[in-house]
Amino acid sequence: QVQLVESGGGLVQAGRSLRLSCAASGRTLSSYAMGWFRQAPVKAREFVATIGWRGLSTYYADSVKGRFTISRDNAKNTVSLQMNSLKPEDTAVYYCAVGPLYVLGTPTRLGEYDYWGPGTQVTVSS
């Protein structure tokens, strides 16, 4: 059974940075794409960023492109999301998730991800 735990969320002012981390147990994730999603109040969960299993390919939602950076450390079985220049509209619960095995592309759909963490709250004040 795969377990994911996100950390690093919190309350920050607009323009500041946060770094989210996702630690996995129960499975080695080095062969899987990994993704970050977020869900704001009364909104659907949406794609934020994904990284390929080798860490060579990344893809971002337009809303975070140029501000967020996804990375992974396969030796530590972790995935991170560096969030810079945060905006109030980035306020949401952020989730990491396990994507497809050995996929060549960059999956962005929720249905392509099998395991999810409980999420970490990010609140950006104006």
C-alpha positions as CSV (number, residue, x, y, z in Angstrom):
1,Q,0.0,0.0,0.0
2,V,1.4,3.4,-1.1
3,Q,1.3,6.2,1.4
4,L,2.0,9.8,0.6
5,V,2.4,12.6,3.1
6,E,2.7,16.2,2.1
7,S,4.4,18.9,4.2
8,G,5.6,22.5,4.0
9,G,2.3,24.3,3.7
10,G,1.4,27.3,5.7
11,L,0.3,31.0,5.7
12,V,2.4,33.4,3.7
13,Q,2.1,36.9,2.3
14,A,1.7,37.4,-1.4
15,G,5.1,37.5,-3.2
16,R,6.8,35.1,-0.8
17,S,7.8,31.5,-1.3
18,L,7.0,28.1,0.0
19,R,8.4,24.7,-0.6
20,L,6.2,21.7,-0.4
21,S,7.5,18.2,0.0
22,C,5.9,14.8,-0.5
23,A,7.3,11.7,1.1
24,A,6.3,8.2,-0.1
25,S,6.3,4.9,1.6
26,G,5.2,1.4,0.6
27,R,6.5,1.7,-2.9
28,T,9.6,3.0,-4.7
29,L,8.4,5.8,-6.9
30,S,11.4,6.1,-9.2
31,S,9.5,4.5,-12.1
32,Y,6.3,6.6,-11.8
33,A,5.4,10.0,-13.0
34,M,4.5,12.2,-10.0
35,G,2.1,15.2,-9.9
36,W,0.9,18.0,-7.7
37,F,-2.7,19.1,-7.7
38,R,-4.6,21.7,-5.7
39,Q,-8.2,22.3,-4.6
40,A,-9.5,25.7,-3.5
41,P,-12.7,26.0,-1.5
42,V,-15.8,25.3,-3.6
43,K,-13.7,24.5,-6.7
44,A,-12.7,21.3,-8.4
45,R,-9.3,19.8,-7.9
46,E,-7.0,21.0,-10.6
47,F,-3.6,20.1,-12.0
48,V,-0.6,22.1,-11.0
49,A,2.6,20.3,-12.1
50,T,3.9,16.9,-13.1
51,I,7.4,15.3,-13.5
52,G,8.4,12.3,-15.4
53,W,9.8,9.2,-13.8
54,R,13.3,10.1,-14.7
55,G,12.9,13.7,-13.8
56,L,13.7,14.8,-17.3
57,S,10.3,16.1,-18.3
58,T,8.0,18.5,-16.5
59,Y,4.8,20.3,-17.3
60,Y,2.9,23.0,-15.5
61,A,-0.5,24.6,-15.5
62,D,-0.4,28.0,-17.2
63,S,-1.4,29.6,-13.9
64,V,1.8,28.6,-12.2
65,K,4.3,28.4,-15.1
66,G,7.4,30.4,-14.4
67,R,6.6,30.6,-10.6
68,F,6.5,27.0,-9.5
69,T,9.1,24.3,-10.0
70,I,8.6,20.6,-9.5
71,S,11.5,18.3,-8.7
72,R,12.1,14.8,-7.4
73,D,14.7,12.9,-5.5
74,N,14.3,9.2,-6.4
75,A,17.0,8.2,-3.9
76,K,14.9,9.7,-1.1
77,N,11.5,8.8,-2.7
78,T,10.4,12.4,-2.5
79,V,8.8,15.0,-4.7
80,S,8.9,18.7,-4.1
81,L,7.2,21.8,-5.3
82,Q,9.0,25.1,-5.0
83,M,6.4,27.9,-5.2
84,N,7.7,31.4,-5.7
85,S,5.9,34.8,-6.2
86,L,2.8,33.4,-4.5
87,K,-0.5,35.0,-5.2
88,P,-3.8,34.9,-3.1
89,E,-5.3,32.8,-5.9
90,D,-2.8,30.1,-5.1
91,T,-4.6,29.5,-1.8
92,A,-5.7,25.9,-1.8
93,V,-5.1,22.4,-0.4
94,Y,-2.1,20.9,-2.3
95,Y,-2.0,17.2,-3.0
96,C,0.8,15.0,-4.4
97,A,-0.1,12.0,-6.4
98,V,1.4,8.9,-8.0
99,G,1.0,8.9,-11.8
100,P,1.5,6.3,-14.5
101,L,4.4,3.8,-14.7
102,Y,7.2,4.6,-17.2
103,V,5.0,7.0,-19.1
104,L,6.7,9.0,-21.8
105,G,4.4,12.0,-21.6
106,T,3.3,14.3,-18.9
107,P,0.0,13.3,-17.4
108,T,-2.3,16.1,-16.3
109,R,-5.6,14.4,-15.7
110,L,-6.8,13.4,-12.2
111,G,-7.8,10.0,-13.5
112,E,-4.3,9.2,-14.5
113,Y,-3.2,9.3,-10.9
114,D,-3.7,6.3,-8.5
115,Y,-2.6,7.3,-5.0
116,W,-3.0,10.6,-3.3
117,G,-1.7,12.2,-0.1
118,P,-4.1,13.9,2.5
119,G,-3.0,17.3,1.3
120,T,-1.3,20.4,2.9
121,Q,-3.0,23.8,3.2
122,V,-1.4,26.8,1.5
123,T,-2.9,30.2,2.3
124,V,-1.6,33.3,0.7
125,S,-2.6,36.6,2.1
126,S,-2.8,39.8,0.1
